[in-house]
Amino acid sequence: MSDVIRTDAPLTNMSLRGSLHPLELSLTADALRRYPGESMHLFLRLDVLDDAPSEIVVRLTVPAGLRVEETFAPSNGAVPAPQVQYIGDAHFPTQVLTWELGDARTLWPALPSGASLTSHPARPSVRLEFEAHVTVDLNVAQTAGQFAGRSADGRLVLPPVMTLECEAEAHAQFNGVPIMRSQLLSIEVAPKARSLKHLPSIYESDELMSRLLMLCESFWAPIEQHIRHLHHYLDPRLTPPALLPWLASWADWTLDERWPLEHQRRLVESIVSFYRWRGTRRGLRKMLALFIGLDETDDRIQIVEHRAGNFVLGPSACLGTGVALGTGNAPHTFSVTLRLPSLANTQSHRSPVEIEWAEAQRRRVIEDIIALHTPAHARCTLHVLVED
């Protein structure tokens, strides 16, 4: 349909008040591979980014082979119970769950009459999360017979893995034009145990042996997944946050938990280069730039080394116990001047007291960074200029 705007069509001819699409839809599950009889959870999320859409309908199609046991929806009273429709075989039907949400404005019950989201930036969107608890049918091979074949002697031959596709859709009217968002999710179902191929062929038709092996494989699956993705745990960009300090300890580095998580990952990833320049002006600049989130060459980071300017060799030079080198008779000194944006610009939801505490916390972290990278015999003067 030419007048229906789908996921891949940009809304270039519409006024969206700053958002690219008025609806955003996502579908995922807690597991993408299951055996017959095992359960799983489907998670459906809808973001309504504008108050103009009307007649909003969310639909989740669960294919034959998966059986819906229970559904969950937001309990704020704005979302009714889903309508369930069964399509196809009465014993193994395709199930369609439909939530009729109505107009977007009903999702903001406290929004004043005549007002829009533009005038209420504290409510830029509404997120609705739906959940369906499903179970893989024990006779999934018969429910999805299109995946099966026949051997030369007429026996039913099942593929090692069958793919069942769940589909989520969101329909609405936007300024009189129908719009739709959709997403597919593939669930792999193994009708038989994978370990059967390692046993004599006589066990291929043994249903009890297959179920016992599937039970064991279900127990082993999490362990196998960890082993299969072990290299991701050693990658600072992908490893769970709890493992970052462990990776840093390989290089005898202690991470500061006050740093943003993404900056900690970048630090561990480049830890060798930081060691190479540790104790130098370039190393300190790199570390400060990483923590603050600036480029290393940004002129908002100024580091000035104060060389000895009060010592001149010549006939009039007189050395003694009261003579010292450096600015103000303080040898080996340098100063750091930072021009930082105010945290009130990026954390407007915080109170002035919280902003003041965050500013003090940021300064303490900067002082600790300087102390970590300053040689023991050197001294530093820090100037932090907060720009509004």
PyMOL commands that set and color helices and strands:
alter all, ss='L'
color gray80, all
select helices_A, chain A and resi 104-107+117-119+140-143+145-147+194-198+201-205+207-228+230-233+241-249+261-269+271-276+281-292+327-329+343-345+352-373
alter helices_A, ss='H'
color red, helices_A
select strands_A, chain A and resi 23-29+33-34+39-48+54-62+66-72+83-87+94-102+126-136+149-150+156-157+162-174+177-189+301-306+333-341+379-387
alter strands_A, ss='S'
color yellow, strands_A
deselect
rebuild
show_as cartoon
